[in-house]
Amino acid sequence: MPSASMSEPTSPDDAALGATERLHPLYLLTGLGGSLRGMAGGYAVLAYLVVSGRAGTAIVGALALLILSAIGLLLYWIRFQFRIGDNEIRIERGLLSRTHRSIPFARIQDVDITQGPLARLLGIAQVKFETGASGGQEEGVLPAIPLQRAEAIRARVRSLRAAEPSLAGASEEPPAPVYAMSNRRLLLAGTFNFSLAVFAGLVGITQTAGDALGFDPLSRRFWAGLLTAGSPIAAYLLEHRASAAIAGALLLILIGVATGVVRTTIRDYGFKLERTGVGLRRRRGLFTRTDVTLPVKRAQAVVLASGPIRQRFGWHRVSVQSLASDQGGQSDHVLAPLARMDEAQRIVGELGWRALPASPDWRRVSPAFVRATAVAVAPLFLVALIQMAVNVALGLGFAAVLAAAIGARWLAWRRTAYALDGDRLLIRSGWWRRRVTLLPTAKIQSADISENFVTRWFGVATLRLGVAGGGLAGHFIPAIPRRTARELREQLLDLSS
């Protein structure tokens, strides 16, 4: 029996489907970069050819990769079609293996619009449809359609689902944002996001290409040649050792701050969070502009993250763990990169949840949280003592690192605690990376008690809590007595039922 063509009815709703549409022709340009990134193995072969002196062959190979990518992209574009109907969206794609996917409007939980730098310049966008059946991943993607069409599709989906009024042609003024970042706060957030990623990248480049560049600051030979006897640089450094050390430290700090500011600006420029009929709409990005809506009913937990310095000045980052996936497939949606507590409380209220209590009845975990770590690293102290017999400075340095690790564990223990707040569980953890998690017991789907031979010796266990879309890794209470862990597990599961 011959197979039905793409235009023939395949469901009772076909009569209500709209006209067949294609991706924007400019997808052949915007999609080329992604297609080329998927050929990492080919680039390794090209690099080998260049190093081995066969540059001509490498050029021919590069042209062949480019042509193959362009042909594959063209075939994908030709075979990709979609139709917007009264009740569903149908996407058909594939050359040899053909996929026909129908997504009813009633199942669509989120419609996201993303624009990269080139797409913004060309006026096209990527549209993602996400449903609860996809485990947090988008179930349908339109890689490149005109931006106006993307916004119209999103408005149509929302209006047909009767979840919120259509945004197309709305004449009323938009509501005030729940949260928005000014440029000044964006700069402050970047300062708090101190990072030496650029410095690490430069070090990696010097290690892989230092010989070819003639610049390898981690090589002893490099400094021996630079600081030869009689060199003005060597004379200056010997005469101003303290100043050189301070200047080097300040340079590292400057690099770290600049890196944090640049990364934060690229990701969070123009950050705005607004309330819509189904949830919270977040827009952000300098080069790649994202427009994501988080349905509030899919929120599983709220996390307030901070640090000793950030919290000292009253700043927090607010994120929500959700069934809907964020950029990169992550289940955590950042709703406020840098917020005061009153702003965080407002966001929690917009989710339809009660505000965080001012003074929860925190129950600190067992001191075994520290003792178990000390027992685990005790053999390494013996290694440090043996090392002192050979090299005192190296052995003392190793011992100091181990002692610092135990000290950091002790600082974390002072903050690690949990509290029951009616039908919610609060979990506080970390010293340097501080987190307060607000977890409704109704969202808890599983509770596991885990032990190892060290914690079993101290009579404590870890209670791990599973929520939909988050697995068991995200929420846990460490180092609580086994009996308490069992009782708390039963209590939480009773409240969640």
VEXDREN-2710 file (C-alpha; in Angstrom, 1 decimal):
% VEXDREN-2710
k/r/px/py/pz
1/MET/0.0/0.0/0.0
2/PRO/1.6/3.3/-1.0
3/SER/2.5/5.7/1.8
4/ALA/0.5/8.9/2.2
5/SER/2.2/12.1/0.9
6/MET/2.9/14.9/3.3
7/SER/-0.1/16.9/2.1
8/GLU/-2.6/14.1/2.5
9/PRO/-4.6/13.9/5.7
10/THR/-3.0/11.8/8.5
11/SER/-5.4/12.7/11.3
12/PRO/-9.0/13.9/11.7
13/ASP/-7.7/17.4/12.4
14/ASP/-6.0/17.7/9.0
15/ALA/-8.9/19.6/7.6
16/ALA/-8.3/22.3/10.2
17/LEU/-4.6/22.6/9.5
18/GLY/-3.3/25.7/7.9
19/ALA/-1.1/26.0/4.8
20/THR/2.3/24.4/4.6
21/GLU/5.1/26.7/5.6
22/ARG/8.9/26.4/5.3
23/LEU/11.8/27.8/7.2
24/HIS/13.1/31.2/6.2
25/PRO/15.6/30.8/3.3
26/LEU/18.2/32.7/5.4
27/TYR/18.4/29.5/7.6
28/LEU/20.9/28.4/4.9
29/LEU/23.2/31.1/6.3
30/THR/22.4/31.0/10.0
31/GLY/22.4/27.2/10.2
32/LEU/25.8/26.9/8.5
33/GLY/27.7/27.7/11.7
34/GLY/26.0/24.9/13.7
35/SER/26.5/22.5/10.8
36/LEU/30.2/23.2/10.7
37/ARG/30.6/22.9/14.5
38/GLY/29.3/19.4/14.2
39/MET/32.4/18.3/12.2
40/ALA/35.0/18.4/14.9
41/GLY/36.6/15.2/13.6
42/GLY/37.1/16.8/10.2
43/TYR/38.9/19.8/11.7
44/ALA/41.3/17.4/13.5
45/VAL/42.2/15.8/10.2
46/LEU/42.7/19.3/8.6
47/ALA/45.0/20.3/11.4
48/TYR/47.1/17.2/11.0
49/LEU/47.4/17.9/7.3
50/VAL/48.6/21.4/7.9
51/VAL/51.1/20.3/10.6
52/SER/52.5/17.6/8.3
53/GLY/53.1/20.1/5.5
54/ARG/50.2/19.3/3.3
55/ALA/48.5/22.7/3.4
56/GLY/47.1/22.3/-0.2
57/THR/45.3/19.1/0.7
58/ALA/44.0/20.8/3.9
59/ILE/42.5/23.6/1.8
60/VAL/40.8/21.2/-0.5
61/GLY/39.5/19.3/2.5
62/ALA/38.2/22.4/4.1
63/LEU/36.3/23.4/0.9
64/ALA/34.9/19.9/0.7
65/LEU/33.6/20.1/4.3
66/LEU/32.0/23.5/3.6
67/ILE/30.3/22.2/0.4
68/LEU/29.0/19.0/2.2
69/SER/27.7/21.2/5.1
70/ALA/25.9/23.5/2.6
71/ILE/24.4/20.6/0.7
72/GLY/23.2/18.9/3.9
73/LEU/21.7/22.2/5.1
74/LEU/19.9/22.7/1.8
75/LEU/18.4/19.2/1.9
76/TYR/17.3/19.7/5.5
77/TRP/15.7/23.1/4.5
78/ILE/13.9/21.5/1.5
79/ARG/12.4/18.7/3.5
80/PHE/11.4/20.7/6.6
81/GLN/7.8/21.8/6.6
82/PHE/5.3/22.8/9.3
83/ARG/1.6/23.6/9.5
84/ILE/-0.3/25.6/12.2
85/GLY/-3.8/24.4/12.6
86/ASP/-6.7/25.1/14.9
87/ASN/-5.8/22.5/17.5
88/GLU/-2.2/21.4/16.8
89/ILE/1.2/22.2/15.2
90/ARG/2.6/19.6/12.8
91/ILE/6.3/19.4/12.0
92/GLU/7.6/17.2/9.2
93/ARG/11.3/16.8/8.6
94/GLY/14.0/14.3/7.5
95/LEU/15.4/13.1/4.2
96/LEU/15.8/9.3/4.5
97/SER/14.1/8.9/7.8
98/ARG/11.0/11.0/7.7
99/THR/9.5/12.3/11.0
100/HIS/5.9/13.5/11.3
101/ARG/5.3/15.2/14.7
102/SER/2.0/16.6/15.8
103/ILE/1.9/18.7/19.0
104/PRO/-1.6/19.6/20.3
105/PHE/-2.0/23.1/21.7
106/ALA/-3.3/21.6/24.9
107/ARG/0.0/19.9/25.6
108/ILE/2.2/22.9/24.9
109/GLN/3.5/24.3/28.2
110/ASP/6.1/26.8/26.9
111/VAL/6.9/28.6/23.6
112/ASP/10.4/30.1/23.6
113/ILE/11.8/32.5/21.1
114/THR/15.6/32.7/20.7
115/GLN/17.7/35.0/18.4
116/GLY/21.4/34.8/17.9
117/PRO/23.5/37.8/16.8
118/LEU/23.2/37.0/13.1
119/ALA/19.5/36.1/13.4
120/ARG/18.7/39.4/15.1
121/LEU/20.4/41.2/12.3
122/LEU/18.4/39.3/9.7
123/GLY/15.1/39.5/11.6
124/ILE/14.6/35.7/12.1
125/ALA/14.2/33.6/15.2
126/GLN/14.2/30.1/16.5
127/VAL/10.9/28.8/18.1
128/LYS/10.8/26.0/20.6
129/PHE/7.6/24.2/21.7
130/GLU/7.9/22.3/25.0
131/THR/5.5/19.8/26.5
132/GLY/5.3/17.9/29.7
133/ALA/5.8/14.6/27.9
134/SER/9.4/15.5/26.8
135/GLY/11.0/15.3/30.2
136/GLY/12.0/18.9/30.3
137/GLN/13.2/19.0/26.7
138/GLU/11.6/20.9/23.8
139/GLU/9.4/18.6/21.7
140/GLY/9.4/20.7/18.6
141/VAL/11.7/23.3/17.1
142/LEU/11.4/25.7/14.2
143/PRO/15.0/26.6/13.6
144/ALA/14.5/29.8/11.6
145/ILE/11.3/31.7/10.8
146/PRO/10.6/35.5/10.6
147/LEU/10.5/37.1/14.0
148/GLN/7.0/38.5/13.4
149/ARG/5.7/35.0/12.5
150/ALA/7.4/33.6/15.6
151/GLU/5.6/36.1/17.8
152/ALA/2.3/35.5/16.0
153/ILE/2.6/31.7/16.5
154/ARG/3.3/32.2/20.2
155/ALA/0.3/34.5/20.6
156/ARG/-1.9/32.1/18.7
157/VAL/-0.9/29.1/20.8
158/ARG/-1.6/31.0/24.0
159/SER/-4.9/32.4/22.9
160/LEU/-6.1/29.1/21.5
161/ARG/-5.2/27.3/24.7
162/ALA/-7.3/30.0/26.5
163/ALA/-4.4/30.3/29.0
164/GLU/-3.9/34.0/28.5
165/PRO/-5.1/36.6/26.1
166/SER/-3.3/37.0/22.8
167/LEU/-0.4/39.3/22.8
168/ALA/-0.8/40.2/19.2
169/GLY/-2.2/43.6/18.7
170/ALA/-2.8/44.3/22.4
171/SER/-3.5/48.0/22.8
172/GLU/-3.2/48.2/26.6
173/GLU/0.1/49.2/28.2
174/PRO/2.2/46.2/29.3
175/PRO/2.3/45.7/33.1
176/ALA/5.2/46.8/35.2
177/PRO/8.0/44.2/35.3
178/VAL/8.2/41.9/38.3
179/TYR/12.0/42.4/38.1
180/ALA/14.4/44.3/35.8
181/MET/18.1/44.9/35.8
182/SER/19.5/48.4/35.3
183/ASN/23.0/48.8/33.7
184/ARG/24.4/49.7/37.1
185/ARG/23.1/46.5/38.7
186/LEU/24.3/44.5/35.6
187/LEU/27.8/45.9/36.3
188/LEU/27.6/45.0/40.0
189/ALA/26.4/41.5/39.2
190/GLY/29.3/41.0/36.8
191/THR/31.7/42.2/39.6
192/PHE/30.3/39.5/41.9
193/ASN/30.7/36.9/39.2
194/PHE/34.5/37.2/39.5
195/SER/36.1/34.6/37.1
196/LEU/39.5/33.8/35.9
197/ALA/38.2/31.8/32.9
198/VAL/40.0/34.1/30.4
199/PHE/43.2/33.8/32.3
200/ALA/42.8/30.0/32.3
201/GLY/42.1/30.1/28.6
202/LEU/45.3/32.1/27.9
203/VAL/47.3/29.6/30.0
204/GLY/45.8/26.8/27.9
205/ILE/46.8/28.5/24.7
206/THR/50.4/29.1/25.8
207/GLN/50.6/25.4/26.8
208/THR/49.3/24.1/23.4
209/ALA/50.9/26.8/21.2
210/GLY/53.6/28.4/23.4
211/ASP/56.5/27.0/21.4
212/ALA/55.1/28.2/18.1
213/LEU/54.3/31.6/19.6
214/GLY/57.6/31.9/21.4
215/PHE/55.6/32.8/24.6
216/ASP/55.2/30.3/27.4
217/PRO/55.1/32.0/30.8
218/LEU/54.8/28.7/32.6
219/SER/58.1/27.5/31.2
220/ARG/61.3/27.9/33.3
221/ARG/63.3/28.4/30.1
222/PHE/61.1/31.4/29.1
223/TRP/61.8/33.3/32.3
224/ALA/65.5/32.3/32.3
225/GLY/65.8/33.9/28.9
226/LEU/63.8/36.9/29.8
227/LEU/65.5/37.6/33.1
228/THR/69.1/37.2/32.1
229/ALA/71.8/38.9/34.1
230/GLY/72.0/42.5/33.3
231/SER/68.4/42.6/31.9
232/PRO/66.6/45.8/32.9
233/ILE/63.4/43.7/33.6
234/ALA/65.4/41.5/36.0
235/ALA/67.0/44.4/37.7
236/TYR/63.6/46.1/38.2
237/LEU/61.9/43.0/39.6
238/LEU/64.8/42.3/42.0
239/GLU/64.6/45.9/43.2
240/HIS/60.8/46.1/43.5
241/ARG/59.8/42.5/44.5
242/ALA/56.9/43.5/46.7
243/SER/55.6/46.0/44.1
244/ALA/55.8/43.4/41.4
245/ALA/53.9/40.8/43.5
246/ILE/51.2/43.4/44.3
247/ALA/50.9/44.4/40.7
248/GLY/50.6/40.8/39.6
249/ALA/47.8/40.2/42.2
250/LEU/46.0/43.3/41.1
251/LEU/46.3/42.3/37.5
252/LEU/44.7/38.9/38.2
253/ILE/41.9/40.6/40.1
254/LEU/41.3/43.0/37.2
255/ILE/41.2/40.1/34.8
256/GLY/38.7/38.2/37.0
257/VAL/36.4/41.2/37.4
258/ALA/36.5/42.1/33.7
259/THR/35.8/38.5/32.7
260/GLY/32.8/38.4/35.1
261/VAL/31.4/41.7/33.8
262/VAL/31.8/40.6/30.2
263/ARG/30.2/37.2/30.7
264/THR/27.3/38.7/32.8
265/THR/26.7/41.4/30.3
266/ILE/26.5/39.0/27.3
267/ARG/24.1/36.8/29.1
268/ASP/21.9/39.1/31.1
269/TYR/21.9/42.5/29.3
270/GLY/18.3/43.9/29.2
271/PHE/17.1/41.3/31.8
272/LYS/13.4/41.7/32.4
273/LEU/10.9/39.5/34.2
274/GLU/7.2/40.0/33.6
275/ARG/4.0/38.4/34.7
276/THR/1.8/36.8/32.0
277/GLY/-1.3/34.8/32.1
278/VAL/0.5/31.4/32.4
279/GLY/3.6/32.4/34.3
280/LEU/6.7/34.5/34.2
281/ARG/8.2/35.8/31.0
282/ARG/12.0/36.4/30.9
283/ARG/13.9/38.3/28.3
284/ARG/17.6/38.8/28.3
285/GLY/20.8/38.7/26.2
286/LEU/23.2/41.1/24.4
287/PHE/24.0/39.1/21.4
288/THR/21.7/36.0/21.7
289/ARG/18.4/37.3/22.8
290/THR/16.1/34.8/24.5
291/ASP/12.4/35.2/25.3
292/VAL/11.2/32.4/27.6
293/THR/8.0/31.9/29.5
294/LEU/8.0/29.8/32.6
295/PRO/4.6/28.4/33.5
296/VAL/4.2/28.8/37.3
297/LYS/2.5/25.5/37.7
298/ARG/5.6/23.7/36.5
299/ALA/7.9/25.3/39.1
300/GLN/9.2/22.7/41.5
301/ALA/11.5/24.6/43.8
302/VAL/12.9/28.1/44.4
303/VAL/16.6/28.6/45.2
304/LEU/18.1/31.7/46.7
305/ALA/21.9/31.6/46.0
306/SER/24.5/34.0/47.4
307/GLY/28.0/34.2/48.9
308/PRO/29.6/35.6/52.0
309/ILE/30.4/38.9/50.3
310/ARG/27.2/39.2/48.2
311/GLN/25.0/38.3/51.2
312/ARG/26.9/40.8/53.4
313/PHE/25.5/43.5/51.1
314/GLY/22.0/41.9/50.9
315/TRP/22.2/40.5/47.4
316/HIS/20.8/37.1/46.2
317/ARG/20.3/35.2/42.9
318/VAL/16.8/33.8/42.5
319/SER/16.2/30.7/40.4
320/VAL/13.4/28.2/39.9
321/GLN/13.8/24.5/39.3
322/SER/11.2/23.7/36.7
323/LEU/9.9/20.9/34.4
324/ALA/10.5/23.4/31.6
325/SER/14.1/23.4/30.4
326/ASP/16.1/26.6/30.1
327/GLN/19.0/27.3/27.8
328/GLY/21.4/24.4/27.5
329/GLY/18.7/21.9/28.7
330/GLN/19.1/23.0/32.3
331/SER/16.1/22.7/34.6
332/ASP/17.0/25.8/36.6
333/HIS/15.6/29.1/35.4
334/VAL/17.4/32.3/36.7
335/LEU/14.6/34.7/37.5
336/ALA/16.8/37.4/39.1
337/PRO/20.6/37.4/38.8
338/LEU/21.0/40.0/41.6
339/ALA/18.0/40.8/43.8
340/ARG/17.3/42.2/47.2
341/MET/15.3/40.1/49.6
342/ASP/12.1/42.1/49.0
343/GLU/12.4/41.5/45.3
344/ALA/13.0/37.8/45.9
345/GLN/9.9/37.7/48.0
346/ARG/7.9/39.3/45.3
347/ILE/9.0/36.7/42.7
348/VAL/8.1/33.9/45.1
349/GLY/4.7/35.6/45.5
350/GLU/4.2/35.8/41.7
351/LEU/4.6/32.0/41.7
352/GLY/1.6/31.8/43.9
353/TRP/3.7/30.6/46.9
354/ARG/3.9/32.0/50.4
355/ALA/6.7/34.3/51.3
356/LEU/9.9/32.9/52.9
357/PRO/9.7/33.1/56.7
358/ALA/11.9/35.7/58.3
359/SER/13.2/33.3/61.0
360/PRO/12.8/29.6/60.2
361/ASP/13.3/27.1/62.9
362/TRP/16.5/25.8/61.5
363/ARG/17.8/22.4/62.6
364/ARG/21.5/22.1/62.1
365/VAL/22.9/18.8/60.8
366/SER/25.2/16.6/62.8
367/PRO/28.8/17.6/63.5
368/ALA/29.6/14.3/61.7
369/PHE/29.4/16.4/58.6
370/VAL/32.9/17.6/59.5
371/ARG/34.2/14.6/61.3
372/ALA/33.5/12.3/58.4
373/THR/35.5/14.5/56.1
374/ALA/38.4/14.6/58.6
375/VAL/38.4/10.8/58.8
376/ALA/38.4/10.6/55.0
377/VAL/41.4/12.9/54.5
378/ALA/43.4/11.5/57.5
379/PRO/45.5/9.2/55.3
380/LEU/46.5/12.2/53.2
381/PHE/48.0/13.9/56.3
382/LEU/50.3/10.8/56.7
383/VAL/51.4/11.4/53.1
384/ALA/52.1/15.1/54.0
385/LEU/54.2/14.0/57.0
386/ILE/56.2/11.6/54.7
387/GLN/56.6/14.4/52.2
388/MET/58.0/16.7/54.9
389/ALA/60.9/14.3/55.4
390/VAL/61.9/14.9/51.8
391/ASN/60.8/18.5/51.2
392/VAL/59.6/20.4/54.3
393/ALA/58.0/23.3/52.3
394/LEU/56.1/21.0/50.0
395/GLY/54.9/18.8/52.9
396/LEU/53.7/21.8/54.9
397/GLY/51.9/23.2/51.9
398/PHE/50.1/20.0/51.3
399/ALA/49.1/19.7/55.0
400/ALA/47.9/23.4/54.9
401/VAL/45.7/22.6/51.9
402/LEU/44.2/19.6/53.8
403/ALA/43.6/21.7/56.9
404/ALA/41.9/24.4/54.8
405/ALA/39.6/21.8/53.3
406/ILE/38.5/20.7/56.8
407/GLY/38.1/24.3/57.8
408/ALA/35.9/25.0/54.8
409/ARG/33.8/22.0/55.7
410/TRP/33.4/23.3/59.2
411/LEU/32.3/26.7/57.9
412/ALA/29.8/24.9/55.6
413/TRP/28.5/22.8/58.6
414/ARG/27.6/26.0/60.5
415/ARG/25.2/27.0/57.7
416/THR/23.9/23.5/56.7
417/ALA/20.5/23.0/58.2
418/TYR/16.8/22.3/57.4
419/ALA/13.4/23.5/58.6
420/LEU/9.8/22.5/58.1
421/ASP/7.5/25.4/57.3
422/GLY/4.1/23.9/57.2
423/ASP/3.7/22.1/53.8
424/ARG/7.2/23.2/52.7
425/LEU/10.8/22.1/53.4
426/LEU/13.6/24.7/53.6
427/ILE/17.2/23.5/53.1
428/ARG/20.1/25.8/53.8
429/SER/23.6/24.8/52.7
430/GLY/27.1/26.0/51.8
431/TRP/29.4/28.7/53.1
432/TRP/31.1/30.1/50.0
433/ARG/28.3/29.1/47.7
434/ARG/25.3/29.7/49.9
435/ARG/21.9/28.3/49.0
436/VAL/18.5/28.4/50.6
437/THR/16.0/26.0/48.8
438/LEU/12.3/26.3/49.2
439/LEU/10.7/22.9/48.3
440/PRO/7.0/22.3/48.6
441/THR/6.4/18.9/50.0
442/ALA/3.7/18.3/47.3
443/LYS/6.5/18.4/44.7
444/ILE/8.5/15.7/46.4
445/GLN/8.1/12.4/44.4
446/SER/10.8/10.3/46.1
447/ALA/13.0/10.2/49.2
448/ASP/16.1/8.0/49.5
449/ILE/18.4/7.5/52.4
450/SER/22.1/6.9/51.5
451/GLU/25.1/6.0/53.6
452/ASN/28.7/5.0/53.1
453/PHE/31.1/3.2/55.4
454/VAL/32.3/6.4/57.0
455/THR/28.9/8.0/57.7
456/ARG/27.6/4.6/58.9
457/TRP/30.4/4.6/61.5
458/PHE/29.1/8.0/62.8
459/GLY/25.5/6.9/62.6
460/VAL/24.4/9.5/60.1
461/ALA/22.9/9.4/56.6
462/THR/21.9/11.7/53.7
463/LEU/18.3/12.2/52.8
464/ARG/18.0/12.7/49.0
465/LEU/14.8/14.1/47.7
466/GLY/13.6/13.7/44.1
467/VAL/11.2/16.0/42.2
468/ALA/9.8/15.8/38.7
469/GLY/12.5/16.7/36.2
470/GLY/15.2/17.1/38.8
471/GLY/16.2/13.6/39.7
472/LEU/17.8/12.9/43.1
473/ALA/20.9/15.0/42.8
474/GLY/19.5/18.5/43.4
475/HIS/18.0/18.4/46.9
476/PHE/19.5/16.6/49.9
477/ILE/20.0/16.9/53.6
478/PRO/23.4/15.5/54.7
479/ALA/24.6/14.1/58.0
480/ILE/21.4/13.7/59.9
481/PRO/21.0/10.7/62.4
482/ARG/19.6/7.6/60.6
483/ARG/16.5/7.5/62.8
484/THR/15.8/11.2/62.2
485/ALA/16.3/10.6/58.4
486/ARG/13.7/7.8/58.4
487/GLU/11.2/9.8/60.4
488/LEU/11.7/12.9/58.2
489/ARG/11.3/10.8/55.1
490/GLU/8.0/9.4/56.3
491/GLN/6.8/12.8/57.3
492/LEU/7.7/14.4/54.0
493/LEU/6.1/11.6/51.9
494/ASP/2.9/11.8/54.0
495/LEU/2.7/15.5/53.4
496/SER/3.3/15.0/49.7
497/SER/0.6/12.4/49.3
END
